[in-house]
């Protein structure tokens, strides 16, 4: 099958530059990716490789300096209902209850009250939040807050979920529980997921496909399909073989990062 003709998200020759003081910083350089419907893709790499910059461009929060991003053939000109975003910092309204946070986007769209109530009820149950429906974000753990953030995006039923290190601030046990929860939801809904992480193990555990990015300027260093069966065992030989391979790739870019930092310190 020609994956280019089946692309849900197409990133074609994308470049992104920033001006920092007197310096021009090239954050992304000639990124070309075609992501088919329903694929779980992870962007992996060290800090400074442009993962979040690329995700924000797909979300429509920022525009490439050059190149194009399209969804189902339509250019991304700004945020849109077909792309839901989950951030690392939860981004919940502190003055709203769990129930109201989940319902917010549907109320903005002026959905019928009966439909809003039914959707919220379904998501409260799906994400084990029913008994917390009347709580406020300040009363919830980090894991629970992230469940609410995911539920709020799912309520809008966007065919694409963009996730920017959503589990990065969580403890290991909560992180694994939410990874399993996300996989279950993805298998049920068949959404296209573009997920940013710096964790090699998380990328292997979750993804159909891992795109390793280079340190600035961010380019595609390796684009590989993860053909391990699900659910994946992090203790298996195949899992750890892939972990070592990816670890070497990321370490090379991490070393480039440190060299660049030392060079800039000398220049400054």
N, C-alpha and C positions, 0 to 999 in steps of 0.2 A: 504493500500500500504506500502511496506517496504521502508522507506525513505533512509535507508542505500544503497539500490541498485540503488536509483534514485539520489544519491548525485552528485551535481555539484562541490562543494568544500567539501573535507573531511579533518578534522583536527583530527589526531589520536594520543593521548598520547603525546602532544607537551609540552616540557619543554624548558625554556630558562633561562640561567644563565649569569650574568655579573660579572666581577671582578672590584670592586671599591676600589682602594687603597689596604688595607689589608683585605677588606671584600669581601665575595662572596655574590652577591645579586641574589636571585631567583625571576625572573620577572614573569615567567609563570610556572604553575605546572599542569601537566596532563590534558591539555585542550583537550576535545573530542567534536567535533561538526560536524554534517552532514547538509550541506546547499543545498537544492534542487534547481534545475533550476528555475529561475524567482522569487525567494523569496527575499523580502526586509528585511534584518536582521540588527538590530542595536546592537552594543556592547556598553553597558552602565555601567558607574561606575565612581568613583572619580579619581582624579589625582593619579598616582602611581599604578593603578590596572593592567596595562599591555595591555590596549586596543590598543594603537598605536603600541606597540611591536608585538602584534599578527597580526595586519593588515600588518605591514611591512614584517612579515614572510610569509603571504599569497601572498604578492606582489612579494616576492623573493628578497627583498632588504637585508634581513638578514636570517640566517639559524637557525633553532631550535638547541638547544644543544642535544636534543633527541626527538624522535617521528617523525611523517611524516605528510606532507601536500600534498594532491593530488588534481588535477583539472581534472575531467573526467577520473580518474584513473591513470593519469600521474603525477609522483612526481614533485613538484615545486623545481627546481634547481637554479632558478634565475628569473629576470624579463622576462615577455613574452607577446606577443601580445594579448593573451586571457584575460589579466588583465590590465585594465586601472586605473590609480591612480589620484585622485583629492585631492590636499593638501589644508590646511587651508590658506597658505601664497601665493596662486595663482600660483606661479612658472611659470610666463610668461616671454618671452624674451622681455626686455624693448626696444630693438632696432628694433623690428618687429611690424608692424601694427596688428590690430585685425585680419584682413584677413590672413596675413602671419602666425600669431601664430596658427590659426586654421589649416592652410594648411601644417604646418611644418612636422608633422608625416607622412602625405601622400607623401610629397616630398622625405623624407628619404627612404620611401618604393618604390620610383620610380614609383608611379602610373601614368597613362596617364594624361596629363594636362587637358583634357576634363573632366575626372572623378573627378579630384581634384576640378576644378572650379564648377562643379555641386554639389559636396558634401558640399563645403564651402558655396555656395549660399543657399542651403537647411538649413544648420545649422544657418547661419546668420538670416534667416527668423524665424526659430523655436525658437531662443532665443532672438528675438527682438534686433538684433545687426546690422541690415542692414545699418542704417544711421551712425553707428560708425565704419564701416569697415576700413576706412583709418586712424583712430585714433591710437595713441600709448598708452600703458598701463598707463603711467603717467597722461594722460588726462582723465582717466576713474574713476568712483567711485568704491568703493570696491565691490559693488554688480555687476557692469558691468564686472569688472575683473574676478569675479568668474564665471560669465556667459561664458566668453571667455575660462576659464580653463575647464569648463564642455564641451563646444563645441569642444575643442581640443581633449578631450578623446572620445567623441561621434564620431568624424571624423574617428577614427581608428576602430570603430565598434567592440570593444572588448565585448564579451558576459558577462564579469564580470566587474563591476565598484566598485572600492575600494575608500572610501571617508573618509578622516581623519579630522573630525570636520570642514567640508568645509564652514560652515556658522557661525562659532564661533566668528569671529571678526566683524560681521555685526550688524547694529542696528536692533531692533525688527521688524520693518515694512519690511525692505529689506529682512530680514531672512525669514519671513513668505511668502513673494512673491516668493523667490527662493525655498522654500520648496514646494510650490504649483507647481512651474515650474518643479521641479525634479519629483514630483509625476506624473505629466502629461506625461513627457518623459518616465518614467518607465512603465506606463500603456500602452504606445504606443509601446515601444521597447521590453518589457518583459525581460529585462536584469536582471541578478542576482546582487544584490547590498549588499555589506557589508559596513556598515556606522558606524563610531565611533562618539559618542557624550557623553557629560557629562550632557546634558539637558534632564531631564525626560519628559518634555512636548514635546520636539522635537521627542524623541524616540516613544512616543505613537502616535503622529500625523502622523509619517511616516511609521512605521514598521509593517510588518506582524508578526514579531517575535522579542522579546527583550531578549538578553542574558546579565544578570547582572553579573558583575565580582567582585570578592573580592579584597580588598587591598592586596598588596604584601605579599606572592606570589599570583599572579593572577590565580584564578580558577573560574569555573562556579558556581556562587551562586544560580542563578535561571534562568531557560530557559523556557520562556512562549510565547504562541501564543496570539497575540492581535486580538480578534475576533470582534472588534468594526466595524460597517459599515463605508465605505468611502463615501463621504468626512467626516472627523471626526470633531466634534464640541467640542473644548476645554472647553466649558461651561457646557457640559452635565454631568449628574450625573454619568454615567458609566465611562466617561473619568476621572473624578475627583476621583472616587473610585480607579481606577487603578493607578492614579497619587499618591494617598496617600499610596497605597501598595508598589509601587516602591520606593517612597520617604523614607519609613521606611527601606527598604533593603539597599539603598544607604547611608543613614545616619549612619547605623551601621558600614559600611565600612569606612565612613569618620571619625568616632570616633576612629576606630582602627588606622587610619592614624595619627591622632593627638597624640594618646598615643605612637605610635612608634616614632614619631618625638621627643617627650619629652624624651623618653627613650634613644634615640641616642644622644641627646644633653647632657644628664647626663654622658653617656659613654665617649663622646668626651672631 
